[in-house]
Every structure is written in C-alpha cells, then in structure tokens.
Amino acid sequence: MAEDRPPDARQMGLYLALAQVGLEMVAPMFLGLVIDNYAGTLPWFMIAGIILGFVGGIYHIVILTRKLDAARREREKPGSNAP
C-alpha cells in the first residue's frame, strides 16, 4: 500500500523540476505550430520546435541527474551529517 505521508520538500522539488522538463519539451512544438499557422509554413516551425524541445528537455534532464547524483554522493560521504 502507498505511504500516507505527504512528500517532503526535496521530493516536491524533483516533481516540479520534472514537470518543468515536460513543459519545456512540449511548449516549443505548440509555439512552432502557432507560428506555422500564421506564416503558412506548415510544418517547418513545428518540426523545429519539436527538435528544440527535445534537445532542451534532454539537456535539462542531464543537468538534473548530475545535481541529484552530486547531492547523493555528498550525503553518502563518510563523516557527512546530511540526512
């Protein structure tokens, strides 16, 4: 059964960061679609938005992973008093 306690601040920060990554990946596609509709260039700006969103999202995931890994190493360091 799932735990009944609410997530702590660290977990909420992680969830918020993951939601931001998802938005970063989807928003450029919709922006490209809007530009395409006004400029009549369908589908080129949408494709560029998809590529830009994908690259930006993957980059952000790599940065988040490195930060989380560094924090985990710091917590596991001998003599560290971090929870």
PyMOL commands that set and color helices and strands:
alter all, ss='L'
color gray80, all
select helices_A, chain A and resi 9-39+44-76
alter helices_A, ss='H'
color red, helices_A
deselect
rebuild
show_as cartoon
